Amino acid sequence: MKTIDITVTRYDPENKPAPYDQTYTIPYDDEMVVLDGLNYIKDHVDGSLSYRWSCRMGVCGSCGMMVNGEPKLTCAVFLKDYPQGVRVGPLDHFPVVRDLVIEMDDFMDKLRAVKPWMIREQEKPVQEGEYLQSPEELQLFRQFSMCINCALCYAACPVYAADKTFIGPAAIALAHRYDMDSREEGQDQRAEVIGSHEGIWECSFVGECSVVCPKHVDPAAAIQRSKVQLTKDHILGLLWPWGKS
Amino acid sequence: MSATSAQRPPRYRAQRPSLWWLSNGRYFLFMVRELSAVFVALYALSYLVGLYRLSQGKDSYEAYVAMLHHPAVLVFLGVALVFCLLHTVTWFHLTPIVMVVRMGRKVIPAKLVLAANYLVWILLSGVLWYLVVN
């Protein structure tokens, strides 16, 4: 059986203050993804290796790591594509808890901050039926609802790297998903968050968030479109201040 | 159950390397695109200087035109032209991402939005060329 070298960034805060590399040589075949390699190490070589994973099929968003310097879902990249060996590290720009496990508190707080739920000024009674939506209206936000919160986009974002107060790609894409929904009435509430100093105006449109997204969401587009929308709203507010209650 | 900060081990926070923008080609292209704005501004500034010198009379303007033929200025203008073209083309290609153009219930394809940018660019360049030649 073929073998491959997997170099893993280890971090053991109780015993060593700084991360260090550890290389494992393991057998592999063409069907094995990087996550399978980590599971092999955990099960057969070194049970102390820590990392997150769950579904193994690109749905849960737990197994995001830096693979040869690029943010990837480790369940979605094959070992055979790295015949020279593969280097696995924790996602960039996040505090590391242990080995490949990052602290996601800041990310979760930001998702919550954009109010990712349907806001209605007044709910209609259930007896009046559902809120209808056409396929064209669905298409306007559908891709932005595909996010699995894997945080690869934050690991790819140089703006978030420089300023951790930036709300960031996934949270703004999620805000845009609700803002574009024809049933939604809470755009003003969300604008206070994404239009703040830490919001969309921080983004310099590098676009790497959209490149690394494993679900083909385009957070860079969501951010730029939100800029256009908020600018239009601002100018209309100046020209027509009576328009808003 | 969460441990208090006094109990939990320290998190490791890596410092971003200063040459992060060389770590992949897309970051590098982004930095070049940002840098191109400086050359666009300098190019525009040289035009404003030209207009100012024109307002100062014929001698002043002719001295300005002579200065434009200095080899160092020609090199600058050549470099600025390359950066201006890069600036234009990269932003044109970002336009369809930013602008979702709708006609009724249909969304205009991104390629058409991009083509419209090039079309307007060619048309305006043609008009300018016509004005300069005549």
Interface residues (C-beta under 8 A of the other chain):
Chain A: Y11 P13 E14 P17 A18 P19 G69 E70 D92 H93 P95 V96 V97 R98 E103 S134 E136 Q139 L140 P158 A161 A162 S204 F205 V206 G207 E208 V211 D218 A220 A221 Q224 R225 K227 V228
Chain B: P9 P10 R11 Y12 R13 A14 R16 W20 W21 S23 N24 R26 Y27 F30 E34 L94 I97 V98 M99 V100 R105 K106 V107
